[in-house]
Amino acid sequence: MTHYYDSSNLKKIPELMQLAPEASASFLSFEKEVYHTHTHTHIPLKTKELIALAVAHVTGCPYCIDVHVKKFQQLGGTREEILEAVLVATTTRAGAILSHATHALLAYD
């Protein structure tokens, strides 16, 4: 039985890439530029992985969480840093929901 978020699902990525080779190449190039080129070195790679980890929690992507936790850990990141970043993401998301409640009040009025 296949689970929705079974890590073996990621074996399908090459098939997706074959179906859209130009878009895939563009994405991989973009990702490489953001994480690994010398033109984007203002933020250390460890910090970029921590940002990616927090964003992955907001977007709800378990695959991204797994990948970025492993990369962050390899760069010396700690569990405490992960939890703090997730809490920052949590408060930011909650704040966004709260601020959007103004639209509910405006719609009600």
C-alpha positions, -999 to +999 in steps of 0.1 A: +000+000+000+013+034-010+011+062+016+006+098+005+039+109+021+060+078+017+096+088+011+097+062-017+074+085-037+104+107-043+117+080-067+092+094-091+110+127-094+132+116-124+100+107-142+085+142-134+117+157-147+115+138-180+080+150-185+091+186-181+128+188-188+131+225-195+112+235-164+131+209-143+164+223-156+153+258-148+143+248-112+175+229-106+196+258-119+176+283-097+181+261-067+218+257-073+221+295-078+203+303-045+221+277-024+256+273-040+267+302-062+291+329-051+267+356-060+244+346-031+268+344-002+254+370+022+236+343+042+255+313+054+244+279+040+234+267+075+211+297+079+196+291+044+188+255+054+172+267+086+151+292+066+141+264+042+132+242+071+109+269+086+093+275+052+088+238+047+067+237+079+046+266+067+040+250+033+035+217+049+059+197+028+071+166+047+096+158+020+112+193+023+112+190+061+131+157+058+156+170+032+164+203+049+166+188+084+192+164+072+212+191+054+209+214+084+221+186+107+251+179+085+260+216+087+261+214+125+226+225+132+209+215+165+175+203+175+171+235+196+177+257+165+151+237+145+125+241+172+132+278+175+129+283+138+096+263+137+083+284+165+092+316+146+074+301+115+044+292+137+040+327+151+044+343+117+017+320+102-006+327+132+000+364+128-009+362+092-041+344+100-050+369+126-043+399+104-065+383+077-093+383+102-096+420+095-111+410+061-137+389+079-147+419+099-148+441+068-169+415+050-192+413+079-197+451+081 
